[in-house]
């Protein structure tokens, strides 16, 4: 699909009315207390799901709970589920393992994980606790560490359920199309330490290419590593990346008033982005094998990733390179 089609998409293809009863199912959403994540969690909760919101702010979570419970949005047949908070600061890798290990003691299943939280356009030079460029460290490294800890329960849940029902959703952006040449990631210096004045939009775009690349690589690994079921089949986790759309969310908080003036006219309600994420995570068609490693575009369609990022995957093995690099980097924190 063209950039024009993604910027001016048709109406959502999968909405609240299409979502079945989610009672008994468990969903995890990073950054689920604001923006697109909030809209996603609103639907999951009012359809009966157990919704686990991962984030660093208890105050923001409590405000979201009040908002979600009091406003079902477009869900007409509300059947409230449950909401809970897992405190993780994605800017600090040391906070991930203790919190996730505690969460894992409370559940025997995880149906879908949405890696939704992100940082966009912070002041140049912003760093994580472990000294990563802030967007790379938050959007890529921290989510990879989180996914590493969730992989066993995703895998075990998938092995006991119908094919395609368990998924890992990696939130990317249309901006991944502007990621560095030739393959989307500057592997020689992912933090741009040698060029600290580089535009934060370039580093943001690189981080969103990272989400696409990890989704593709995990798709391959989930198939290869899935245990055999009793009937000799492999029910593996489906891995999908997506562009939620050009949306009015708090991700623009670091942008200038002038930037906001020029982009507001092409931005859509954040609910639409939530429906894109919902489509990737719950729609029956996205559980098909053809979507494994695929890319979803606004507001619920199968799309294609940037040509140079695709070339990196198929010709340069960027998925394997990035995966193995991140495995080494996060190992001390797992």
N, C-alpha and C positions, 0 to 999 in steps of 0.2 A: 504494500500500500504506500502511496506517496506521502510526503510530509504534509502536503495540503490536506489530504484525506484524514490524516491523524489530527491535524490542527482544527479541522472543521468536520467532525465526524457526524454520522447519523445518530439517531436516538439510541439509548441503551437497549441491548438485545436481551438482557437477563435482569429482571427487576425483582422487587420484594415479592410480588405475586407468584413468581416462579420457584421460590425457595420452599422446600418441603419442611416438615417438622424436624427440627434438629435435636430433639431431646435425646440425651445420652451421649451426645458427641462433644468432643473437646477441641477447642480452637485456640490457637495462640497468635497474638498480633503484637508486634513491636510498634511502639508509638501509637497505640490504639486509643489514646485519650485526646487526640486532637486531629484536625484535618480529615484527610481521607480515611485514616484508621478509625477515627471516631464514627464516621458514617458506616463503615464496614461492621464495627462492633455493635452498632445500633441494630442492624438487621439480624446479626447472629444472635444477639440477646433476645430480641422480641420473637424470634423463631424457636426459642427454647434451648439454645446451645449453652454450654459452659464456656465462657469467654475469659481467657487469661490474657490480661494486658501487661505487657512488659515495658517498663519505662523507669525513669529516675525520679519523677516528681509525684509524691503521694498526694499533694495538694491538687495537682492537675488531674490525677486519677479520680479523686473524690468529686471534683467538679464534673468530670465526664460521667460518673455514675449517676449523679443527680440529673444531668441532661438526658442521658440515655433512658433512664427509667421513666422520666416524666414525658418523654416525647418519642413515640414509636415511629415517627416519620411517616413513610408511605405504607408501613405494614398494617394491614387492615384487620388481621386476625391474630393480634398479639398473644403470645403464649410465653411469658417471661421465663428466661433461663437463669443463669447466674453470672456474676462478674467477680473477678478477683485480680489482685495486683501482685506482680512479681517485680521487685525493685532491682533494676539493673541500670547502671550508667554505662552506656555504650562507648563513652569517651574513656572509660577505664576498664581494661580487660580483666583486672583482678576481681571485679564485681560480678562477673558473669557466672562462673562455675558454682560458687556457693548458693546463689539464688536459684539457679536452674536445678541443681541437685536436690534442693529442698522441694521445689515444685514437683519433681519426678517421683518423690515419695508419696504424692497425693493422687496419682493417676496411673492407670494401667494402659492408657491409650492416648494418642494424639492424632486427630483426624487431618487437620491442616495447620501448617505454620505459615503465616504471612510475614515476611521480612520487609516490613513497611516503613519503619522509622528511618529518618534521614536528615542530613544537614545540607543546605544549599546556599552557596554564595556568602560564606562568612568572611570577616576581614582577612585580607591576605596575611599569611603567617600564622594563622590559628592552628593549634596543635592539640592532639589528644594527650592523655596522661603518659602514654608510652612513646610520645614524641612523633607519632604519625601526623602527616597532614590531616587536618580535622575531618575532611570529607572522606578521604580514603580510609582513615582509621575507623570512622563510625559506620559509613555506608558499606564498606567491604570487609575489613579485617574483623571488626566486632561481630558482624552478622555471620561471618564464616565460623568464628569460634562458637557462637551460639548454635549454629546449625550442627556443628560437630558434636555438641553435647545432646542435641535432639535426635540425631540420626538413628540411634538404636531404637528409640520408642516409635519413631515414624516407621522404621522398617518392620518392627514386630507388629504394629497395628495393621500395616498394609498386608502382611502375610495372612492375617485372619479375616480380612474383609474382601469384598468384591473388587475386582481389578479396577484401577483408576480412581478409587474413592479417597485415597490418602495422598496428600499433595504438599509440596514445598513451593511457595510462591515468592519469587524474588522481584521486588519492585524496582524497576529501572525508570527510564524517562526517554522522551523523544530526544533529549540532549545527548544521549549516547551516540547519536549520529555525528556529533561534533567532537568526539573523543580523538585523542592523538593518533596521528598516522605513524606507522603503517597499519597497526592492528588493534588500536583502541587503548592500549596501555603502554606507558613509557617504562618498560621493565628495567631499564638501566637506572632509573631514578624515579620510582613511583611517587615519592614525596616531594619531588622537585626541590630537593635541598640545595642543589647547585644553581638553581634559578629561583630564589625565594620570592621574587616579585612577579612570578607568572600569574596570570589571571585566575581567580578562583573559579571562574566559569569553565576553564579548561580542566581544572582538577575535579570539578563536579562532574563534568562529562566523562572523564576517565573513570570515576567511581561508578557511574551508571553503566558504562561498558563492562565494568567488573561484575555487576549483577547479572548481566546477560551471559557473560562467559561462565560464571559459576553455575548458573541454571543449566546451561548446556552440558557442562562437565558432570554435574551431579546426576543429570538424566542418564548419562552413560553408566556412571558408577552404581546408580540405584538398580539398574537392570542387572549388571554384572554381579552385584553382591547380594541380591535378594535371595532369601532361603527358599528351598523348594517346599511347596505345600503338600498336603497328604495325597493329592491327586497328581503330584509330579509337575505342577505348574509353578511359575514365579509371579506372585502378585507384588509388584514393586511400587515404590513411591513415584508419583508423577511430579516432574520438576518443570516449572514454567516461569519465565520472566515476563514482565509487562510494562507498558507505558500507560499509567492511569489516565493521562490526558492533561491538557493545559487547564489548570484549576485555580480557583481562589482559595488558597490555604495559607497557613502560617509559615510555610516554607519561604514565602516572599519577605519574611520579616527582616532579612539582612539587605534587601534591595532598597534603592533610593526612591524618593517620591517621584522623581522624573521617570525612573524605570517603571514604577507602578502605573503611572499615567498612560504610558505607551502600550503596556501589555494587558491592562484590565479589560480592554474591549474584546480580547480573544480568549478570555478565561471563562470557564464553565463552573457551575456550582460543584462544591466538593462531593456532594452526593453522587454525582456522575462517576467520579473517580472511585468511590466506594463500590459502585455497581460493576465497574471494570474489574476490580479486585475480587468481587463476589463471583463474577463470571469465571474468572481463572480458577478460583478455589472450589466452586460448587457445581457449576453447570455440568450436566451429564456429558455434553460433547467434548468438554476440555479434559475429561478423564480418558479419552481415547488415546491410543498409542501415538497417533500422529501429532499430538500436542506435547508429548514428552520432549523436553528440550526446546519447546516452541516459544513463541513470542506473541503476546496478546496486546492489541491496540484498542484505543477508545472506540466506542464504549461497549466492548465485548465482541471483538472480531479477531480472527487469526491474521497476524501480520508477518512482516519480514524484518530482520535486524539489518543494521547498516552493512553495506557491502564490505567495507574494510574490516569490520569486526568479524563478519562471517568468513572472510578470507583468512583471518588469523586463526580461526578455529579449524578450518579445513586444511590449510596449507602449512601453518606454522606451529600447530599444536598448542595454542595459547591457553586452552582449557587445562591441560595437564600441567603446563608450566606454572600457571597461577595457582592451581590447587596445591601443588607440591611446595611451592614457595610459602603459601599461607599455612600449610600444615606445620612447617618448620617454625614459623614465627609464632603461632599460637600455642604450640606444644607446651611451653612452660606455664601456661595459664589454664590447662585442662586437667 
